[in-house]
Amino acid sequence: MDSSDTKVVFTRSDRDYSIFYDVHIFYYLWYGSPSVDNKYIHWDHVLVPHWDPKIAASHAQGRHMPPEDIASSFYPELGPYSSRDPKVLESHMAQIEASAAGVLVLSWYPPGVADDHGGPTEDLVPAVMDAAHRHSIKVTGETAGFVQNKYQA
């Protein structure tokens, strides 16, 4: 879809508005780009195979190839960005605030832990907390079940 076909359905230009703290947005810190991280992280995720081996055999295998082909159903307006870029973080928080969503659900890994496609991101949490605060957004965390399972006896 051409961006000229995009229709703005909600916008506000002043600070006299409500934020809805019962509206939550999930946020992931695991993205990386060559300009900040010296490589793509998560944008070049492996192509997830179909669960049926017979069907999977007829599909492409390998990895996504950024910047044109990224591991996302939608192409971000900012391009394949880095979560470590302070300008990106500020832009994201401004977009979330403009949406009137009041809570950011931060996908979080324990210190030193990451998924198989990236590195630890706990050092970014303070910047997220500060940026969210500047935009009147509350932050909560979630850990994926596969992370929790690593620590079960």
C-alpha positions, 0 to 999 in steps of 0.5 A: 500500500502506498503511504498516500493511501493511508488515512489518518483516523485519529490525531490531536495537536494539543496536550488537552487529552486523556490517556487510557491506562486500560489500553496496553501496547506490547513493546520489544527492545530486541531490534538492531540495525547496522548503523547502531548495532553493526548488524541487523538484529531480529529484522533478519530472523530465520524464516519460520517454517510451516508446521506441516513438513510436506508444506514446509518443503515447498516454502523458502528457507533461510533468513529474511534479508533486510532492509527490504525483506524484514521479519515483520508483517508490516514495514515500520515507518522508521525503517528497520530501526535499532531499539538502542537509538534514543531518537527511535525510542523517543519517537515510539513513546510520542507515537504511543502517547498520541494513540492515547494508550496509557501502558507499555507492556515491556517484553523483558528478559532477566539480566544476561538472558536473551532469546536465540536471535539477539542479545541482552537488553536490560541496559535499555530498561532505564531509558525506556522508563525515562522516555515513558515517564516523559510521555505520561505512559506507565510501564509494566513487564512481561516475560515470555513462557519459554523464558520462564520455563528455563528457570523451572525446576 
